[in-house]
């Protein structure tokens, strides 16, 4: 297990056993280290070239040879690979490009040590260690950096032994230092990549948790909206319920006062509905209410608000509707319900409705309960007059609202 038991991994290779996870890490690692690699290639090319000044002053007899390696081979190659980092080719062959850049850079230093005849060329040994340092610090891959460092170590030993005159003591000293440098570099590089993988996992976990939380919040919001909608809907008829009705009336009255629109309210009650329940049962009665609710919906505009007020009574809010239009709507509802033939369990049921209409003129205002009482009073008059008819509000029963002029017509 790695770090806080976040995931299993191979100790040496530092690879996730999950291929999808490993691919995601490599993509993330590539994007996070791309700028670092580009800067390293440019910096390495500049540094490699600047040491040409030391070639001139420290070991001038090897100057031409060293300059050929620096300015003709290594620096141009590093700049070429730098230019490739801006292409799709580099994304696919990143490790190969960095391997070539690392090997050529290190081999160039080794060649400057062993091939020229001057014994002072061993001063370039520090250049080998500097190149090794670049591997571990700037190559964004533990295995690749380790591979480059040990290839350079073997190349240095082999070239010095076979092509250079160096004392065994000096060779032992340089090799031991080089070996220790590689070991320390591997430990540092390994720790750095472990940290990068741990950081990647932490960010991935945070991202997943954030997405889960976001989805949970969205689900909660959907559930809240659904619960709110359900709290406003009558479960039997799917019309708005009484609670929503009063809220809608309050809002429409306030809008009517601001914008000086007309507003109307219809109260509808099914005549002798108790007989339907007593004769056919409540299940049939529920089916009748559902059919009536559907007829009400089909008769109204989309801007109207039909509600089940209670039992067999319905309330309908008509925004921006004047007196004549409200009465006309009431008449269509009364006639439509009278014409209905509702078939339930092979039984045909007919019924009628009594309707009361109340309306306010432009800019008129009353409290919501007063408006409801106005329509309810008109409904009461329709029932008293024999049912199955439409009546409008009579101001003699309820004091008229301030600045409100309502007709007294009876239909």
N, C-alpha and C positions, 0 to 999 in steps of 0.2 A: 504494500500500500504506500502511496506517495503523499507526503505532507499530511494534512489533517484527514487522512484516509479518504481523500476526495476521489482517487482513482488508482487502479493498479498500473504498474508500468515496468518496463525492463530497466534494470538499474543502469546498465551501460549505454544502451541505445537510446534511452529516454523516449521510447515510442509508445503511444497509446495502443493497447490491443484492439480497440475499436477502430477500424479503418476509416469510417466516416468521421470520427472524432479527430483522428490523426490528420486526415485531409483538411479538416476545418482549421486545425492548429497551424498546419503548414501554410495555408492561405493567409491566415492572420499574421503569422510570423514573417512571411514574405513582405506583406504590406507595411508592417511596423519597422522592418529593418532595411527596406529598399533605399531610403535616403541615407542611412548609415553606410551601406555598401557603396553607394555612389560617391559620397564624400571620401571614403577610405581609398577608393581607386584613384581619385584625383590627387588626394594628399600623398599617397604612395608614389604616384608618378612624379610629383613635384619634389618630394624628398629624395627619391632615387636619382633625380637629375641634379639636385643641389649638391649632393655628395661628390659630383664631378669636380667641384672646386677643390675638395681635399685631394682628389687624384692629382691635380696639377701641383699642389704645394707639398703634399706629404710623400707621395710616391710618383714623381713625374715620369719615371722610366716606364711605368705601366699605363701611362695616361691614355694613349691611343687605344690600347686594348680595352681598358675599362670604359672609355667613352663609347666605344662601339657597342658594348653590352648595354650601357645605360641609355644612350640616345637613339640607337638603331633598333635594339631588340626589346628591352623591358618596358621603358616608358611608353613607346608607341603602342605596345600590346595592352598595357593597362588602360590607356586612353581609348583604345578600340573597344575593350570590354565595357568601359564606362558608357560608350555610345550605345552598346547593345542593350544596356539596362533600360533603355527607352523603347524597346521593341518587344513583341510577343515572343520572339525567339529566346530572349533571356529568361522569361517566366518558365519556359519549358526546360531550358538547359542551364539553369542558374548554377547548380553545383558543378557542372562540367566547366563552365566559364570561370568560376572562382578557383577551381582546382588548377586549371591551366595558368591563371594569373599567379597563384601562389607558388606553383612549382617553378615556373620560369623565373620569377623574382628571386626565389631562394637559390636556384641553380646558377643564376647570374652572379650572385655573391660568391658562391663556392668556386665558380670558374675564376673569378678575380683573385681568389686566394691561392689556388693550386697551379694554374697554368703559367702565369708570368714567372720569370726566373728569380726575381728579387726576393730575398727572404723577408723583407719588410711587408710583403703582401699579407702576412698573417695578422696585420693590423685590421684587416677586413673581417676578422672573426666577430667583432662586435656587430658588424652588419648582419651576420647570420642570426645572432640573437635578436636583433631588432626586427628582422623579417619574421622570426618565430613569434615575437610579441604581437605582431600584426595578425598572425593567424588566430591566436587565442582571443584577442581583444575585439577584432573587427570582422572576423568571419562568423556569420550568424548560424553556425551549425557545429555542435560539439564533435560529432564524428568526423566531419570534413576537416575541422581545425586540427584534430588529433592526428588524422591521417597525413595531412600536410607536414605537421611538425616532425613526425617520426620518419617520413620519407626524406625530409631535409636532413635529419640527424644521420640516417644511414648513408645518404649521399655524401655528406661532409666527411664521415669516417672513411668511406671507401675512397673518395678522391684524394684525401690527405695522405692516406696510407700508400696508395699506388702512384700518385703523381706529384707528391710534394716532399720536401726534405724538412722534417720537423722532428724534434727530439721526442722520445717516448714519454718523457715526463710532461712536456708541453701538450702532447696529444692526449695523455691521460687527464691532465687538468682541464683542457678544453672540453673533452668528451664528458667528463663528470659534471662540469657546469652545465653543458648542453642538456644532459640527461635530467638533471635536477630541474632545469628550467622547463623542460617538457612536462615533467610530472606536475610541477606546480601550476603550469598553464592548463593542463588537463583538468586539475581539480577546480580551478577558477572557472574554466569554460563550462564544465559540467554543472557546477553550482548555478551559474548564470542561466543556463538553459532550463534547469529545474525550476528556477524562479520564474522564468518566462512561461513555462508550462503551467505552473501553479497559478500565476496571474491570469493566464488564459482561461483556466478552469473556473477561477473565482468570477471573472467577468461573465463567462458563459452561464454560470449558475445564477448570478444576479440578473442577467438578461432573461433567463428562463423564468425565474421567480417573478420578475417584473411583468413578463407576458402573462403568467398565470394570474397574478394579481389584477392586471388590466382586464383579463377575460372574466375573472370573478366579479370585478366591479361592474363590468358590462352586464353580466348575468343578473347581478343584484338590481341594477337599474332597470333591466327588462322586467324582472319579477315585480319591482316596485310599480312600474308603469302598468303592468298587467293587473296587479292588485288594485291599483287606483282606478283603472278602467272598470274592473269588475265591481268595485265599490260604487260605481256610478250607473251600473246597468242592472235592470230588473232581470233576474235569471229566467223567469218564465217567458216573458214577451220579447226580451232583448231590446226593449225601449229603455230610455234613461229612467232612473228611479226618482223618487220624490226628493231625495237629498240633493241630487244634481239639479233637479228642476228649480229649486229655490235659489241655488247658486247662479244658475243661468239667468233667472229673472232679475236678480240683483245687478248682474253685469249689464244686462240689456237696458235696464232702467237708467243706469249711470251713463251708458253710451247714448241713450235717447236724449238725456238732458244736455249732454255736451254737443251732440251733432244735430239736435232738433229734428229727429226722425219720428215717425209714427211707430206705435207698438200695439200689438193686440194679443189677447189671451183667450183661449177656448178651453172650457171645461166640458167633458163628454162623459156621460154615464149611460151604461147599457140598461135598458128598461126591463124590469122583472127578471133580472139575471138569476136571482135566487131559485126561480122555477127550473132553470136549466140544471143547476146543481142538484136540486131535490128530485127532479125527474130522471135525469140521465147519469148523475154522479159527478163527483168533482173532477175526475179524469177527463170526462167529456167537456166539463166547464173550462178546464185549463186549455183544451184544444180550441175551444171557441174563442177564448181570450187571445190566443196566439194568432188565429185567423183575423180577428178584428185588428190586432196590432199591425199585421201585415197590410190590411186595407188602409189603415191610417198612414203608414209609411208611403204607400203607393200614391196616396192622394196629395201629400204635402210636397213642398219644395225641399231641396237639400239644405236650405238655410234655416228651415223651421226646426223646432226642437220638440218632438213628441215624447211624452213621459207617461209612465203608469203611475198615477197619483195614489192609488190604493184600491184593492179589490177589483171591481169592474169599472172604476172611474179613471179617466185619462185626462191629462192636461197637455195643452199644446201651445207653445210660445211662438208667436209670429213676429219676428223683427221686421221693421220697416214696412209695416202693413197698416193701411188705413182702415177705417170702419167698414166701408163697403166691401173691400177685399176680404176682411176677416169674416164678415157675415156670409159672403159667397163661399168661402172655404168651409164654414160650418154647414152650409146647405149641402155642399158636395159630400161631406162626411156623413151627414144624416141620411141622405138619399142612397149613398153607396152602401152603408151598413144595412139599410132597409132592404136593398136589393140582393143582399148576400144569401146564399143557400149553402150552409155549412154541413158537409156530410161527415159524420163521425160514426164508425161502426154500423154502416148501412142505415143510419138515421139522418134525416135531413132536418136541420135546425135553422129556423129563421128568427131574427130578433130586430129590435129597433133601438135607437139611441136618442136621448134628450141632450141638447147642447146649449150651453150658455156662452155668450160672447161679450168680452169687455175690450175697449180700446182706448188709447190715449193719443191726443193730437201731438203735433210737432212741439217738442220742448216741454210738454207737460210732465209732471212727476208726482208719483205717489209712492208710498212704501210698498214693498213687494206683497206683504200680507193684505194690504188694502186692495191691490189689483186682483189678487186671487179671490178675495171676498166679493169683488164686483162681478167677476165671472161666475163665481159660485152662486151668487144671488140670482143671476140671470138663468143659471141651470135650474135652480129651485123653482123659478117661475115657469120654466118649460115643463117641469114635472107636474106642477100644480095645474097647468093648463091642459093636461091630458097626455103628456109625453109624446115622443117621436116628433119633435119639432125643435126649432132654433129660436131662441130669444136673446135679445141684447140687454145689456145692463140698464136698469131703471134707476135714475138718480134719486127717486123719491124714497128708496129703501136705504140708500147709503149716501151720506153727505158728499157732494161733488168735490173733487180735488180742486185746489186753487188754480185759477186760470185754465180750467179744463172744460171744454164744451163737447159733450158726448150726445149723440142722437138718442132718441127714445123709441126708435122704430122696433116693431115686434113682427117676427115672421112666424 
